[in-house]
């Protein structure tokens, strides 16, 4: 089961016939690398804090909200249920987004650029062709996505996505911890624009963080995401 489907809410009917979330504890995914392996783009300290602090917080809060909403629905507490759905949307998004994030980055030299520039190592293929068709070049994609992500007011994410209706590549942003699937898109790559993702290493140089993150892009995983997304498009 993939990260998104395993994290999404599963519903079961209670003995009273009320639909309530089935309880299944969410946990942090295992990382494929050590905390320090993403340096110098991300330091060991920021990865450790991001994973064990921020991501773990979303997991714990999601588990707590799901437990609380089960009781609220059973008690027919509609106001409380509505508030808890907001908490579930936010924390489920945080868990989904970060589980996705850890897979789309990789240590330098492993499916990504090994030099000191911001160039990436996307090889020829269907994704490369689609990027060229949609954005002119890989550099064009990076420039457009970084600019759009930089325009986020407050916290959010920048995304390279496939539209679930047209199959086209697009660049979108989402507020807070919203995931593209909420809006009819499948994500290929994402940039976490929350301060916790960059401030420790880059301070106020957010644009430099956006530039550097592409150096550790896991293009093998991004291509897999593209293939999976395209397989769901009705011809």
Phi, psi and omega per residue, in radians:
X1 nan 2.328 -3.090
X2 -1.344 2.977 -3.050
X3 -1.016 -0.770 -3.071
X4 -1.141 -0.831 -3.081
X5 -1.220 -0.557 3.132
X6 -1.313 -0.384 -3.125
X7 -1.622 -0.461 -3.113
X8 -1.078 2.687 -3.115
X9 -1.172 2.365 3.052
X10 -1.903 2.313 -3.053
X11 -1.934 2.538 3.077
X12 -2.407 2.716 3.141
X13 -1.546 2.329 3.075
X14 -1.396 3.029 -3.131
X15 -1.141 -0.335 3.126
X16 -1.557 0.008 3.139
X17 1.455 0.163 3.127
X18 -1.612 2.384 3.129
X19 -1.356 2.113 3.129
X20 -2.283 2.661 3.137
X21 -1.146 2.322 3.047
X22 -1.225 2.342 -3.073
X23 -1.449 2.112 3.077
X24 -2.628 2.041 -3.038
X25 -1.130 2.301 3.033
X26 -1.524 2.569 -3.121
X27 -2.363 2.818 3.065
X28 -1.168 2.407 3.051
X29 -1.285 2.678 3.094
X30 -1.326 2.351 3.088
X31 -1.361 2.616 3.134
X32 -1.590 0.126 -3.066
X33 -2.689 2.903 3.092
X34 -1.403 2.828 -3.102
X35 -0.979 -0.637 -3.070
X36 -1.498 -0.042 -3.023
X37 -1.308 -0.230 -3.128
X38 -1.652 0.044 3.068
X39 -1.204 2.604 0.117
X40 -1.582 0.054 -3.123
X41 -1.168 -0.840 3.015
X42 -2.156 2.240 3.136
X43 -1.270 2.844 3.080
X44 -1.018 -0.698 -3.097
X45 -1.126 -0.757 -3.080
X46 -1.241 -0.636 3.109
X47 -1.170 -0.752 3.125
X48 -1.060 -0.830 -3.134
X49 -1.133 -0.719 -3.107
X50 -1.112 -0.729 -3.069
X51 -1.391 -0.933 -3.047
X52 -1.432 -0.366 -3.139
X53 -1.733 -1.223 -3.051
X54 -1.160 -0.952 -3.104
X55 -1.115 -0.756 3.135
X56 -1.080 -0.567 3.089
X57 -1.118 -0.723 3.095
X58 -1.097 -0.707 -3.141
X59 -1.097 -0.854 -3.124
X60 -1.106 -0.740 -3.135
X61 -1.183 -0.608 3.096
X62 -1.147 -0.792 3.111
X63 -1.050 -0.732 -3.136
X64 -1.155 -0.731 -3.124
X65 -1.169 -0.666 3.119
X66 -1.162 -0.683 3.099
X67 -1.126 -0.721 -3.109
X68 -1.209 -0.648 -3.079
X69 -1.264 -0.508 3.067
X70 -1.035 -0.800 3.132
X71 -1.198 -0.686 -3.105
X72 -1.149 -0.716 3.129
X73 -1.168 -0.758 3.139
X74 -1.074 -0.584 3.141
X75 -1.538 0.029 3.141
X76 1.036 0.649 3.108
X77 -1.602 1.533 -2.961
X78 -1.176 -0.735 -3.139
X79 -1.078 -0.782 3.139
X80 -1.162 -0.667 3.113
X81 -1.070 -0.764 3.140
X82 -1.074 -0.742 3.125
X83 -1.142 -0.683 -3.120
X84 -1.217 -0.543 3.059
X85 -1.079 -0.624 3.089
X86 -1.112 -0.745 3.130
X87 -1.136 -0.663 3.131
X88 -1.178 -0.755 3.115
X89 -1.008 -0.812 -3.090
X90 -1.162 -0.887 -3.050
X91 -1.328 -0.570 3.019
X92 -1.117 -0.726 3.078
X93 -1.063 -0.749 3.114
X94 -1.074 -0.699 3.123
X95 -1.216 -0.802 3.126
X96 -1.073 -0.842 -3.070
X97 -1.091 -0.743 -3.095
X98 -1.327 -0.589 3.036
X99 -1.066 -0.670 3.078
X100 -1.176 -0.755 -3.088
X101 -1.021 -0.787 -3.077
X102 -1.123 -0.359 3.127
X103 -1.531 -0.431 -3.051
X104 -1.668 0.086 2.983
X105 -2.100 2.713 -3.065
X106 -2.727 2.687 3.137
X107 -0.983 2.617 3.108
X108 -0.928 2.351 3.114
X109 1.575 -0.135 3.108
X110 -1.998 1.672 -3.109
X111 1.160 0.260 -3.135
X112 -2.496 -3.108 -3.122
X113 -1.250 2.413 -3.139
X114 -1.858 0.008 -3.134
X115 -1.660 -3.048 -3.054
X116 -1.627 0.032 3.139
X117 -1.569 -2.993 3.101
X118 -1.781 0.121 3.118
X119 -1.136 2.612 3.141
X120 -2.039 2.974 -3.008
X121 -2.017 0.866 3.056
X122 -1.341 2.094 -3.129
X123 -1.458 3.080 3.125
X124 -1.148 2.662 3.140
X125 2.682 -3.029 -3.041
X126 -1.134 -0.672 3.121
X127 -1.174 -0.770 3.109
X128 -1.021 -0.758 3.127
X129 -1.105 -0.711 -3.118
X130 -1.213 -0.635 3.080
X131 -1.111 -0.761 3.118
X132 -1.098 -0.732 -3.138
X133 -1.144 -0.680 -3.028
X134 -1.499 -0.591 -3.002
X135 -2.226 0.038 3.113
X136 1.588 -0.654 -3.131
X137 -3.023 2.993 3.061
X138 -1.120 -0.707 3.088
X139 -1.077 -0.624 3.095
X140 -1.117 -0.730 3.080
X141 -1.053 -0.865 -3.093
X142 -1.051 -0.788 -3.131
X143 -1.082 -0.812 -3.109
X144 -1.185 -0.722 -3.103
X145 -1.226 -0.700 3.114
X146 -1.113 -0.703 -3.141
X147 -1.150 -0.735 -3.123
X148 -1.202 -0.668 3.116
X149 -1.172 -0.662 3.131
X150 -1.133 -0.394 -3.110
X151 -1.448 -0.062 3.109
X152 -1.079 2.280 3.060
X153 -1.679 2.039 -3.045
X154 1.547 -2.548 -3.072
X155 -1.769 2.627 3.120
X156 2.975 -2.837 -3.093
X157 -2.379 2.589 2.930
X158 -1.829 2.474 -3.006
X159 -2.390 2.462 2.820
X160 -1.698 2.151 -2.988
X161 -2.358 2.892 2.945
X162 -1.978 2.236 3.067
X163 -1.172 2.306 -3.124
X164 -1.290 -0.236 -3.140
X165 -1.746 -0.689 -3.070
X166 -1.796 -0.393 -3.061
X167 1.379 0.116 -3.125
X168 -1.459 2.605 2.983
X169 -1.314 2.412 3.086
X170 -2.493 2.816 2.987
X171 -1.956 2.204 3.108
X172 -2.338 2.891 2.954
X173 -2.160 2.672 3.077
X174 -2.277 2.557 3.133
X175 -1.398 2.705 3.007
X176 0.926 -2.095 3.122
X177 -2.014 0.416 3.095
X178 -1.111 2.417 3.106
X179 -1.721 2.581 -3.133
X180 -0.966 -0.473 -3.121
X181 -1.109 -0.408 3.085
X182 -1.115 -0.383 -3.019
X183 -2.024 0.209 3.078
X184 1.563 0.480 -3.140
X185 -2.258 2.688 2.958
X186 -1.887 2.270 -3.069
X187 -1.420 2.448 3.020
X188 -1.868 -0.732 -3.109
X189 -2.611 2.569 -3.139
X190 -2.461 2.603 3.055
X191 -2.044 2.075 3.100
X192 -1.335 1.974 -3.095
X193 -1.737 0.185 3.023
X194 -1.236 2.591 -3.118
X195 -1.040 -0.547 -3.109
X196 -1.121 -0.291 -3.118
X197 -1.480 -0.250 -3.044
X198 -2.492 -0.419 -2.890
X199 -1.094 -0.670 -3.113
X200 -1.040 -0.628 -3.110
X201 -1.663 -0.616 -2.968
X202 -2.001 -0.104 -3.096
X203 0.926 -2.158 -3.101
X204 -1.568 0.048 -3.116
X205 -1.471 1.075 -3.087
X206 -1.068 -0.679 -3.124
X207 -1.079 -0.615 3.110
X208 -1.189 -0.673 3.060
X209 -1.059 -0.806 3.116
X210 -1.039 -0.666 -3.141
X211 -1.175 -0.757 -3.039
X212 -1.320 -0.518 -3.031
X213 -1.056 -0.475 3.129
X214 -1.171 -0.356 3.141
X215 -1.148 -0.457 -3.126
X216 -1.923 0.322 3.078
X217 -1.098 2.293 3.139
X218 -1.579 1.549 -3.000
X219 -1.188 -0.486 3.063
X220 -1.111 -0.744 3.119
X221 -1.208 -0.689 3.140
X222 -1.113 -0.705 3.085
X223 -1.129 -0.680 3.072
X224 -1.099 -0.732 3.089
X225 -1.046 -0.698 3.128
X226 -1.125 -0.819 3.140
X227 -1.071 -0.738 3.127
X228 -1.131 -0.720 3.140
X229 -1.133 -0.754 -3.104
X230 -1.198 -0.477 -3.131
X231 -1.207 -0.284 -3.129
X232 -1.647 -0.124 -3.110
X233 -1.395 2.238 3.110
X234 -1.311 2.203 -3.125
X235 -1.329 nan nan
